[in-house]
Amino acid sequence: MMYCHACGMSLGIPGFKGKSDIYCTHCTDEDGNLSVTRDEVQEAMANWFKQWQPDVDDEKAMKRADHYLMAMPQWAAD
């Protein structure tokens, strides 16, 4: 299964794979080029965590998102 190298979204979900083979449509422009920053992805992911985990505060959600993004190829430390 392929996933977005920036946010982890499954590229197998209909409509989520665009022109890029490694990034989803949420993380790319119309040409398939990465169009988001790590901070933007982290904030969006933290908001998503808070939606399905209402007891998680902003700080904890941001920390969880930061930890998750360390595993994404686009943001992994070399």
Phi, psi and omega in degrees: 000132178268149179221159178294130181283355178256322184237345179091000180298140178293130177276359177273351178285128181307130178087354182264344177260121179255226183283342181270144176275348184236354180232148179278172180293337179287336184256004184232164172272185183294344178265358180090009179273142178304129184231014180236156174263165177300319180298320178295317179294318180299315180295316179297319180293320178299318178297322178295316177304316182293333179293319182256000174226076188298342179275358180273127179275173184303314183297314181294320179297318179294321178294318178297316179296319178299315179298316180298316183293339177297338180270352180278131183307324182296325187251357182297141177289140180284000000 
